[in-house]
Amino acid sequence: MRKVLITGATGLLGRALMRIFNENGFDVIGTGFSRAQSPIVKLDLTQHKTVTQFLNETKPDIIIHAAAERKPDVCENNHVHTKALNLSVTEHLSQEAARLNAQFFFISTDYVFDGKTPPYTETDTLNPLNFYGETKAQGEQIVLNTCKTHTVIRVPVLYGQVETLSESAITVIAHQVKQRSNNAHDNWAIRYPTHVDDIALTLVDLCQVTNTNIGGIFHVSDNQAYTKYQIACIAAKQLEIDETTLSPINEPSQVASRPHNCALQDRRLKQLNICHSRPFEQAFIACVQPLLTH
């Protein structure tokens, strides 16, 4: 049984990775920090000596680095914290994975692109517009330069079975509509919301590919395009709220610059015949409906 270590295991993607890798016969170890409760191991990833000791004790075959500071506005306002988690931790884990001869996956983002010339392939030039994207682009280079078999996984905005509606940039829209706390929603940036279970299933498939040269960059993204305003309208319909009470914002309006359209082409996954997808509207409602009734 192959042992997989997942950082950020208390997060939205981390929980999906824990569950789906466990369901597929892997020996799974998860680490977290502020929200860590057994069986998740509380581990401060910025304490490199402690992390090295933990890795020597657990000896994982696979490391999936899903922990990150991923809120663009937080990144913009706290560079020191963001660099520590998104760069220093990534470099250390990447080096440790190479030392242990462990397969390494680094979760990155479509925000490494500027959104001006979509769709983007795995080899297109990076041009991040905000500090979050900058740290992820730098993290990618660190990972790829450390070991040729290390793998970068670029993903778009994610959603799934949330613990609270505020946990995802997608599900928080339903909370805003329900609370009538925000009637104006971005209708400028085009997003491709992707279910965390589909990311996890894709990674399981990649871990089972026998080609030893599986490293490099992979794009994992659904291809259904939505703006936040369009998603708000879906939530309003579910809540039986008049959609005309919502208004679109047709120009950029946030603190950290966002790209307009970062559609990701998953050419390498198609070559491997790996594809996990689901209808967005149906899946989104399934995620938010239990929390909307409270």
N, C-alpha and C positions, 0 to 999 in steps of 0.2 A: 504494500500500500504506500503510495507516494505521499509525502508530507508537504503540505502547503501552508505557508505563513502569510497572513493577510493583515496589513497595517490599516488603521482607520476602520476597524471591524465594527465599531459602534455606529458608523455613519450609514446613510441610505444605501450607497453602493456596497459598502463593506458587509452589511447584514445580508444582502442578496448573495454576495460572493460566499460568505460563510455557509449559508443554507444550501446553495446549489452545488458547491464543491463537496459538501458533506453528503448530499443526496447522490452524488456520482462516484462515491467510493473512495474519496481522498481522506487522509488523516489531516484534519483542519485545526490550525491554531490561529487565534485572532488576538490582536493587540489593540488597545485603545488607551485613552488617557482620562479626560474629564468625565466621561460617561461610562467608563469601564466597570463592569460587574461580572463576576464569575458566570460562565467559563471564560469570558474575555480577560486577557492578562493586561493589567495596568502597566504601561511602559512609556516612559518619556523618551521619545525618539531623538530628542536633542541631546540626550546624555549618551554620547557615543560609546564610552567604555562599558556602560551597563548594557547597551544594545549588543555589543560584540559578545559579551559574556552570555547573554540570552541566546544568541544565535549559535554559539559554541555548544550550549546545553541542548538546544532543540534540534539542531542540524536539519533544517528544512531542505527539501529537494526543489521547492518552488517558492519564490517570494513575490507577492503581489503588493506593490506599494500604492495603496489607495488613499493614504492619509495626506492631507494638504490643506492649506488655507486657500479656499476657492471662491470666496466672496469678493468680487472685484473692488467694491467700495472699501471693504476692510483692508484689502491689500494696498490700495492707493494711500490709505491713511496710516499704515503701520508697516513700513518697509523692513524694519529690523526683524520683526516677528515673521513676516512673510518669507524673507530670504532664509531664515533659520530653518523653517519647515519645508519650504519648496525647493531649496537649493542644498544647504548643508546636509540635511537628513538624507536627501536623495543621493547625494554623492557618497555618503558613508555606506548606505544600504547597497548601492550599486557595487561599490568596491568589495564589500563583505560577501555579496552574492557571488562575485567572481572568485573570491578566495575559497569559498565553500563549494564552488562548481555547481551552484544552484541556478535554476532557470529564473530569470528576473523580468518582471513586468512592471512598467512605470505608467501610471494612469495620467495622461495629459489631456489636452483640451483643443477644441476647434478655435479658441481665442488666440492661438499662435498665428492665425491669419488675420489680415485686415478687412476681409469681407467685401472687397471691391471687385474681385474677379472669380466668382464661384462658377462651377464647383471645383474643389481643391483635391488634388491627388496627393499621394503619400510623399512625392518628391518635390512638390511645389515650394517656392521660396517663402520663408516665414517673414511676417511683418506685424507683430503684435501691436495693438493700439493702447493697451493699458499695462500696469505693472504686474498684474496677475498673469497675463499672457506672456510678458517678458520673462518672468521667473520660470514659467513652464517651458518656454522655448529654450532657455538656458539649461534647465533640467534635462530636457531631451538630449541636448548635445553632450552633457556629462555622461548620461547613461550610454549613449551610442559610442562614445569614445572610450568608455571603460572596458567594454567587451562586445565583440561582434555578434554574440548570440543573445545579448540583452534585447528586450523588446519594448517599444513605445506604443501605447494604446491611446490614440486620440479619440475623444468622445465629445458629443455636444451636450446640451443641457439635459439633465436626467430627471426622471420621476419614478415612482414605484410605491410600494406599500409603506407610507410614511407613518411615523409615530405621532406627529403633529402636522397640520397643514402648512406650517411655516418652514418645514424642513427642506422643501424643494422650491426652487424658483418657479416651478410650474404649479405645484399644488397650493402655494401661498396665494395664487390668484383667486382660487375658489374661496379661500378664507376672506380675502378682501371684498369679494362680491357679496358673500354671506353677511359680513359685518357692516356692509355699506361704507367701509372705511376708505375706499378708493374707487371712485367712479370713472376716473380717466386712466386708460391703460395704453401702454406702448403699442403702436401699430406700425412702427418703422422697421425695427429689427426682425428679421425672419429667422425663426429657430426651427430646429428639427428634434423635438423632444423624443428621447429614447428611454425605454424601460430598463431599469437596472438589471432585471432578470435576463434580458437579452444580452447585455454586456457580460454578465456572469456565464451564461451558456456559451457565448462565443469564446471566452477565456478557457473554459473547460475543453472545448473542441481544440483550441490551439495547444493546450497542454498535452493533448493526445496525438498530435501530429508527430509522426516519426522522423520527419526531416530535421536533421540537426542544425540546419541553417535557417531556422524559423525566425531568427532575430530581425531587428530593424523596426520599421514603422508600419502599423496597421491602423486603418480608419474603421471605427465601429459606430455606425450611425443609422438610425431610421431615415427614411427619405420623405416623410410627410411634413410639409411646411406649414407653420402657424406663427402668427404674432401673438403677443400676450393679450391683445384686445380680442382676437378671435377665440382664444382659450377662455377669456372672461365671458364671452357670449355663450359658450358651451356650458359653463358653470351656471350662468344666469338661467338658462333654459332648464337645467336640472333642478334649480331652486325655485322655479316658477316665478322668476323675477323678470320684469319687463326689460328686454335688451336695450330698448331705447333710452333707458336711464344711464347707460354706459356711454362713454365718449372715447373716440380714438385719439391718441397723440401721434401725429404723423411726422414727427421729427425727433431726433435724439434728445434725451432729457435727464440723463443720469450723471453722477459725479465722475465715475470712471468711464472713459470712452468705450463704447461697444461697437463691434463690427456690424455692418448691415446684413450680410448674408455669408455665412461660413459653411455652406453645404459641403459635406465630405463625401468623396467617392471612395468606396471600399473595394478597389480593384484587386488587392491582394487576397482579401477574403473570398471574393468571387472565384479566383483561381483555385482556391482550396475547397470550393463548394460549401462554404460556411455561411449560413444566413439565418438569423433569428430576428423576427419582426412581429408586430401585432398592430391591429387597427387602433390608432391613437384615441379617438373619441371614446370608444367603448372601454379601453384600458384606463384612461384618465378618470372616467366616471366611477369605475370599479375601485380605484385608489381613493378617491375623495368622498364617495357617498357615505361610507360608515362614519366619517368624522363630521360630515355636514348635518347629520341627524341629531348630533349632541347639542 
